[in-house]
Amino acid sequence: MDTETTGKVSLDHIYSQPDPRAYFDTLRELGYCIPQLAKPHFAELIADYREAAGVAAPTILDIGCSYGINAALLRCDATMDDLYERYCDRAFYAHDTLVSRDREFVRDRGRPGTRFMGLDASDSALSYALETGFIDEAVHTDLEAGEPTESQRERLAAADLVVSTGCVGYVTERTISRIARAHGERLPWMAHFVLRMFPFEPVADSLAEAGYKTVRHEGVFKQRRFATPEEHTQVLDTLSSVGVDPHGLETDGWLYAQLYLSRPTHPERGSS
């Protein structure tokens, strides 16, 4: 397996398939669970926003949404075990069959009250999430590379809340600030689960300049097991280099994330 500069194994290949079977087959073996752990925190944030802003059906932008996993969990009240069951050991299914099954899943289990927008650099993953109805709208772009087009900016500006479960560190304050500035007047609320090897301060500082206050939620959250001994060793080295103590956490064989919540310092800027 290829590794990134942090030592973390690159799993880019699982995001470029026409459907999520390789994604779930690979990540089930690693105990990937961060979307499940994030789900109640996102649900609470959505409920808080509804009450504060008076918006019955807020739009949630998921950065690095891949195949629409966070949206599927929230929209269909699903679990990661549900999704592993849906996609693993299904090599005999035709792609179109998977799409049809997921459309039916959304029709049967989908709950009203939210709109989901996905942002990702993988056109294949985004297309699947959109085709199945896990997400309502897709923005296929790399905001690390440049500003959004006018059309993309208009779509991003509709976001009431912005969430992510592992993309920060690969996307930086450039992406986050471009999303925050998309509307020009109204600031979306944000919740980001960030691996401990990636300092969040540059993002928090950028958001502070835009008018946010960021608070780190108490506790840590498992993301997945290390894929190889080499990944484990190199990530521990990365953690040491950024001054993070891995004892009792990453030393035990799991990647861990922290949750950062960012809200506008002036409440009126976070309301429609």
Secondary structure by P-SEA (a helix, b strand, c coil): cccccccccccccccccccaaaaaaaaaaacccccccaaaaaaaaaaaaaaaacccbbbbbbcccccaaaaaaacccccaaaaaaaccccccccaaaaaaaaaaaaaacccccbbbbbbcccaaaaaaaaaacccccccccccccccccaaaaaaaaaccbbbbccccccccaaaaaaaaaccccbbbbbcccccccccaaaaaaaaaaabbbbbbccccccccccccaaaaaaaaaaaaaaccccccccccbbbbbbbbbbbbcccccccc
